[in-house]
């Protein structure tokens, strides 16, 4: 798989230079988080007829044994000084889920949240369209922040989801006022025109549900209306509640049936989707799909949406084209590392 062609220094590319093993607090936090992970997914797997087959009660204890033994090995190596990045832990998790035949524990949750968000979508875009064009972009950015709260990889948002508190319109009202923690929105909005300065935007999307449906797709729709072609890149393999390319295609068709504007952009190939080649909540731009790389070569704006893709990974990477990083900070270790506060908003724009 190729290295993303828009990276300034592809030969020296590193997903992240943040070694969470260096700091004892971070090391304990991340390993403890992954230690708790099986307890989160067991009810999902048992509730899924495609994954809880007749030998589930045999495989589950074996999975727990192997998963925890391997995590103990990682802990010992890290305490002895080996570096540890969060993407290493996600790959460890993927390896054991695949080994036991459970690559997508969040399958049913994603389908349910996509359906809920799709029902809200017509009302959301109708309200956006009613806003004067010169004020519309700030509302769209706030919508990305609100949608990005549907994140089942961070303990705080998992707790909120379990309490029924991840409601898009409620969260939208609670998005912090400007200026945000990093707030380059004015420079970004100026680039969006009119006239728009970009031919094509490549958006590396994050979560299913409200994130993709009520956050990312309205932004893509407005970009297309401004004259850009927009390509949404989704994971090829499942990772937590992230949207996959297999889920994104049918979802776009569903939404197009409820939105004539989106339907026309899809028909005219002004909005398209591509598999990124990824299978983790972060994005390793050192291994993207050939199709994604081809779209990157045609793009003059890359969007890294979500905490995993643009903050936990690729925070210090430089690009040959303009880059927009947009996310809500929802993880205690991440905010500690960046000297931020929980639920701070990041709207970072870096010109080429």
C-alpha positions as CSV (number, residue, x, y, z in Angstrom):
1,X,0.0,0.0,0.0
2,X,1.4,3.4,-0.9
3,X,2.3,6.3,1.3
4,X,-0.1,9.3,0.9
5,X,1.4,11.3,-1.9
6,X,0.5,14.7,-0.3
7,X,3.0,14.2,2.6
8,X,6.0,16.6,2.5
9,X,8.5,14.0,3.7
10,X,7.0,10.5,2.9
11,X,10.3,8.7,3.6
12,X,10.3,9.9,7.2
13,X,6.6,9.5,7.8
14,X,5.6,8.5,11.3
15,X,1.9,8.1,12.4
16,X,2.6,9.8,15.7
17,X,5.7,10.7,17.7
18,X,3.7,10.6,21.0
19,X,5.1,7.7,23.0
20,X,2.4,7.1,25.7
21,X,4.8,4.7,27.4
22,X,7.1,7.5,28.5
23,X,4.8,8.9,31.1
24,X,3.7,6.5,33.9
25,X,0.2,8.2,34.1
26,X,-0.4,7.8,30.3
27,X,1.0,4.3,30.2
28,X,-1.4,3.2,33.0
29,X,-4.3,5.1,31.4
30,X,-4.0,3.5,28.0
31,X,-3.2,0.0,29.0
32,X,-6.1,0.1,31.6
33,X,-8.4,1.4,28.8
34,X,-7.6,-1.6,26.6
35,X,-7.8,-3.9,29.6
36,X,-11.5,-2.8,30.0
37,X,-12.3,-3.2,26.4
38,X,-13.6,-6.8,26.4
39,X,-16.2,-5.8,29.1
40,X,-17.6,-3.2,26.7
41,X,-18.0,-5.5,23.7
42,X,-19.2,-8.7,25.4
43,X,-22.9,-7.5,25.6
44,X,-22.7,-6.3,22.0
45,X,-21.4,-9.6,20.7
46,X,-24.0,-11.6,22.7
47,X,-26.8,-9.4,21.3
48,X,-25.6,-9.9,17.7
49,X,-27.0,-13.2,16.1
50,X,-24.3,-13.0,13.4
51,X,-21.5,-13.1,16.0
52,X,-22.9,-14.9,19.1
53,X,-23.0,-18.4,17.5
54,X,-23.3,-21.7,19.3
55,X,-19.7,-21.9,20.5
56,X,-19.5,-18.3,21.7
57,X,-19.3,-19.5,25.4
58,X,-16.3,-21.6,24.5
59,X,-14.5,-19.0,22.4
60,X,-15.1,-16.0,24.7
61,X,-13.0,-17.4,27.7
62,X,-10.2,-18.3,25.3
63,X,-10.3,-14.9,23.8
64,X,-10.0,-13.3,27.2
65,X,-7.1,-15.5,28.1
66,X,-5.1,-14.7,25.0
67,X,-6.1,-11.0,24.8
68,X,-5.0,-10.3,28.4
69,X,-1.9,-12.4,28.2
70,X,-0.8,-10.4,25.2
71,X,-1.7,-7.1,26.9
72,X,0.4,-8.1,29.9
73,X,3.3,-8.7,27.5
74,X,2.9,-5.2,26.1
75,X,2.7,-3.8,29.7
76,X,6.0,-5.5,30.7
77,X,7.8,-4.4,27.5
78,X,6.6,-0.8,27.9
79,X,7.6,-0.7,31.6
80,X,11.0,-1.9,30.5
81,X,11.3,1.1,28.2
82,X,9.9,-0.1,24.8
83,X,8.0,2.7,23.0
84,X,4.2,2.5,22.8
85,X,1.8,4.4,20.6
86,X,-1.9,4.3,20.7
87,X,-2.0,2.8,17.2
88,X,0.1,-0.1,18.4
89,X,-2.7,-0.9,21.0
90,X,-5.4,-0.6,18.4
91,X,-3.6,-3.0,16.1
92,X,-3.1,-5.4,19.0
93,X,-6.9,-5.3,19.6
94,X,-7.7,-5.8,16.0
95,X,-5.4,-8.9,15.8
96,X,-7.2,-10.7,18.6
97,X,-10.7,-9.8,17.5
98,X,-9.9,-11.1,14.0
99,X,-8.3,-14.2,15.4
100,X,-11.6,-15.2,17.2
101,X,-13.9,-14.1,14.4
102,X,-15.3,-10.9,15.9
103,X,-13.9,-8.1,13.6
104,X,-16.9,-5.8,14.1
105,X,-18.5,-5.9,17.6
106,X,-20.1,-2.5,17.0
107,X,-21.9,-3.6,13.8
108,X,-25.4,-3.3,15.2
109,X,-24.8,0.0,17.1
110,X,-23.5,1.6,13.9
111,X,-26.5,0.4,11.9
112,X,-28.9,1.7,14.6
113,X,-27.2,5.1,14.9
114,X,-27.0,5.5,11.2
115,X,-30.7,5.0,10.9
116,X,-31.4,7.5,13.8
117,X,-29.2,10.1,12.2
118,X,-30.6,9.5,8.8
119,X,-34.1,10.3,10.1
120,X,-32.8,13.6,11.5
121,X,-30.8,14.5,8.4
122,X,-33.6,16.2,6.3
123,X,-34.4,18.6,9.2
124,X,-30.7,19.3,9.8
125,X,-29.9,20.2,6.2
126,X,-33.1,22.2,5.9
127,X,-32.1,24.4,8.8
128,X,-28.6,24.8,7.4
129,X,-29.9,25.8,4.0
130,X,-32.1,28.5,5.7
131,X,-29.0,30.2,7.2
132,X,-27.5,33.1,5.1
133,X,-24.5,31.8,3.1
134,X,-22.1,34.2,4.9
135,X,-23.0,32.6,8.3
136,X,-23.5,29.0,7.2
137,X,-19.9,27.8,7.6
138,X,-19.6,28.4,11.3
139,X,-22.8,26.4,11.9
140,X,-21.4,23.6,9.7
141,X,-18.2,23.5,11.7
142,X,-20.1,23.4,14.9
143,X,-22.1,20.5,13.4
144,X,-18.9,18.5,12.9
145,X,-18.0,19.1,16.6
146,X,-21.4,17.9,17.7
147,X,-21.4,14.9,15.5
148,X,-17.9,13.9,16.6
149,X,-19.2,13.3,20.1
150,X,-20.5,9.9,19.0
151,X,-17.2,8.2,19.8
152,X,-17.3,4.8,21.5
153,X,-13.5,4.7,22.0
154,X,-13.2,7.3,24.8
155,X,-14.5,6.5,28.3
156,X,-16.2,9.8,28.8
157,X,-18.3,9.5,25.6
158,X,-19.0,5.8,26.2
159,X,-20.5,6.8,29.6
160,X,-22.5,9.6,28.0
161,X,-23.8,7.2,25.3
162,X,-24.8,4.6,27.9
163,X,-26.8,7.4,29.7
164,X,-28.5,8.5,26.4
165,X,-26.7,11.8,26.4
166,X,-25.3,11.8,22.9
167,X,-28.2,13.6,21.3
168,X,-27.0,15.7,18.3
169,X,-29.2,18.7,18.7
170,X,-28.5,18.9,22.5
171,X,-24.8,18.5,22.0
172,X,-24.9,21.1,19.2
173,X,-26.2,23.7,21.7
174,X,-23.4,22.9,24.1
175,X,-20.5,23.2,21.6
176,X,-18.2,25.8,23.3
177,X,-18.4,29.4,22.0
178,X,-15.6,30.8,20.0
179,X,-12.7,31.2,20.2
180,X,-12.2,27.5,20.3
181,X,-9.1,25.8,21.8
182,X,-7.6,26.0,18.3
183,X,-9.6,28.4,16.1
184,X,-8.5,29.0,12.6
185,X,-12.1,29.0,11.3
186,X,-12.0,32.5,9.9
187,X,-9.0,31.7,7.6
188,X,-10.6,28.4,6.6
189,X,-14.0,30.0,5.8
190,X,-12.2,32.7,3.7
191,X,-10.6,29.9,1.6
192,X,-14.0,28.4,1.0
193,X,-15.0,31.6,-0.8
194,X,-16.8,32.7,-2.8
195,X,-15.0,32.0,-5.0
196,X,-13.8,28.7,-3.7
197,X,-10.0,28.2,-4.0
198,X,-10.1,24.4,-4.0
199,X,-10.7,21.9,-6.8
200,X,-11.1,18.8,-4.6
201,X,-11.2,18.1,-0.9
202,X,-10.4,14.6,0.5
203,X,-12.1,14.1,3.9
204,X,-10.8,11.3,6.1
205,X,-14.0,10.6,8.0
206,X,-14.3,9.3,11.6
207,X,-17.4,7.8,13.2
208,X,-20.7,6.4,12.0
209,X,-24.1,7.9,13.1
210,X,-24.4,11.6,13.8
211,X,-20.7,12.1,13.1
212,X,-20.8,11.1,9.4
213,X,-24.5,11.9,8.7
214,X,-25.1,15.2,10.5
215,X,-21.5,16.5,10.7
216,X,-19.4,15.4,7.7
217,X,-22.0,15.0,5.0
218,X,-23.5,18.5,5.4
219,X,-20.0,19.9,5.2
220,X,-19.3,17.9,2.0
221,X,-22.6,19.0,0.6
222,X,-21.7,22.7,1.2
223,X,-18.2,22.2,-0.3
224,X,-19.8,20.8,-3.4
225,X,-22.2,23.7,-3.6
226,X,-19.2,26.0,-3.4
227,X,-17.7,24.4,-6.5
228,X,-15.5,21.7,-5.1
229,X,-15.5,18.0,-5.8
230,X,-15.5,16.1,-2.4
231,X,-14.2,12.6,-1.7
232,X,-15.1,11.0,1.6
233,X,-12.5,8.4,2.7
234,X,-13.7,5.8,5.1
235,X,-12.0,2.8,6.7
236,X,-11.9,-0.4,4.7
237,X,-11.9,-2.5,7.9
238,X,-14.0,-2.0,11.0
239,X,-12.7,-0.1,14.1
240,X,-14.9,0.6,17.1
241,X,-17.9,2.7,15.8
242,X,-16.0,4.2,12.8
243,X,-17.8,4.3,9.5
244,X,-16.5,1.8,6.9
245,X,-16.6,2.1,3.1
246,X,-19.0,-0.8,3.0
247,X,-21.4,1.1,5.2
248,X,-20.9,4.5,3.7
249,X,-22.1,3.6,0.1
250,X,-25.5,2.4,1.1
251,X,-25.8,5.3,3.7
252,X,-25.2,7.9,1.0
253,X,-27.9,6.3,-1.2
254,X,-30.4,6.4,1.7
255,X,-29.6,10.1,2.4
256,X,-29.8,10.9,-1.3
257,X,-33.4,9.6,-1.3
258,X,-34.2,12.3,1.3
259,X,-32.2,15.1,-0.1
260,X,-32.4,16.2,-3.8
261,X,-29.3,18.4,-3.4
262,X,-27.1,15.5,-2.2
263,X,-28.7,13.2,-4.8
264,X,-27.6,15.5,-7.6
265,X,-24.1,15.9,-6.3
266,X,-23.7,12.1,-6.1
267,X,-25.2,11.7,-9.6
268,X,-22.8,14.3,-11.0
269,X,-19.8,12.7,-9.1
270,X,-19.3,16.0,-7.2
271,X,-19.5,13.9,-4.0
272,X,-17.9,10.4,-3.9
273,X,-16.6,7.9,-1.5
274,X,-13.4,5.8,-1.3
275,X,-11.9,3.3,1.0
276,X,-8.9,4.7,2.8
277,X,-7.2,1.3,3.4
278,X,-7.4,1.9,7.1
279,X,-8.8,-0.4,9.9
280,X,-8.0,1.6,13.1
281,X,-9.5,4.7,14.7
282,X,-6.3,6.5,13.8
283,X,-5.2,6.8,10.2
284,X,-1.8,5.5,9.0
285,X,-1.0,7.7,6.0
286,X,2.0,5.5,5.4
287,X,-0.4,2.7,4.2
288,X,-3.4,4.0,2.2
289,X,-5.3,2.3,-0.6
290,X,-4.3,2.9,-4.2
291,X,-7.7,4.5,-4.9
292,X,-7.4,6.8,-1.9
293,X,-3.9,7.9,-3.0
294,X,-5.2,8.6,-6.5
295,X,-7.9,10.9,-5.1
296,X,-5.3,12.5,-2.8
297,X,-3.2,13.4,-5.9
298,X,-6.2,15.3,-7.3
299,X,-6.9,17.1,-4.0
300,X,-5.7,20.5,-2.9
301,X,-7.3,20.2,0.6
302,X,-7.0,17.2,3.0
303,X,-9.4,17.1,6.0
304,X,-8.5,15.0,9.0
305,X,-11.8,14.7,10.9
306,X,-11.9,13.3,14.4
307,X,-9.5,13.1,17.3
308,X,-7.9,9.8,16.2
309,X,-7.1,10.9,12.6
310,X,-6.0,14.5,13.2
311,X,-4.9,14.8,16.8
312,X,-3.7,11.4,18.1
313,X,-2.1,10.7,14.8
314,X,-0.7,13.1,12.1
315,X,-0.7,16.1,14.4
316,X,2.8,17.1,13.4
317,X,2.8,15.9,9.8
318,X,3.3,18.5,7.0
319,X,1.5,18.2,3.7
320,X,2.0,19.5,0.2
321,X,-1.6,20.8,0.2
322,X,-3.7,22.7,2.7
323,X,-4.9,20.6,5.7
324,X,-7.9,21.1,8.0
325,X,-7.9,19.2,11.3
326,X,-11.3,19.3,13.0
327,X,-12.2,17.4,16.2
328,X,-13.7,17.4,19.7
329,X,-11.1,16.5,22.4
330,X,-12.8,13.7,24.4
331,X,-10.1,11.7,25.9
332,X,-8.3,12.6,29.2
333,X,-4.9,11.5,28.1
334,X,-5.1,13.4,24.9
335,X,-6.2,16.6,26.6
336,X,-3.5,16.2,29.1
337,X,-0.9,15.8,26.3
338,X,-2.1,18.9,24.5
339,X,-2.7,21.0,27.7
340,X,-6.4,21.3,26.8
341,X,-9.7,20.8,28.6
342,X,-12.3,18.0,28.1
343,X,-14.5,18.8,25.1
344,X,-12.3,21.5,23.8
345,X,-12.8,22.1,20.1
346,X,-10.0,22.0,17.5
347,X,-10.4,23.8,14.2
348,X,-6.8,23.9,12.9
349,X,-6.0,25.0,9.4
350,X,-2.5,24.7,7.9
351,X,-1.8,26.1,4.5
352,X,0.5,24.1,2.2
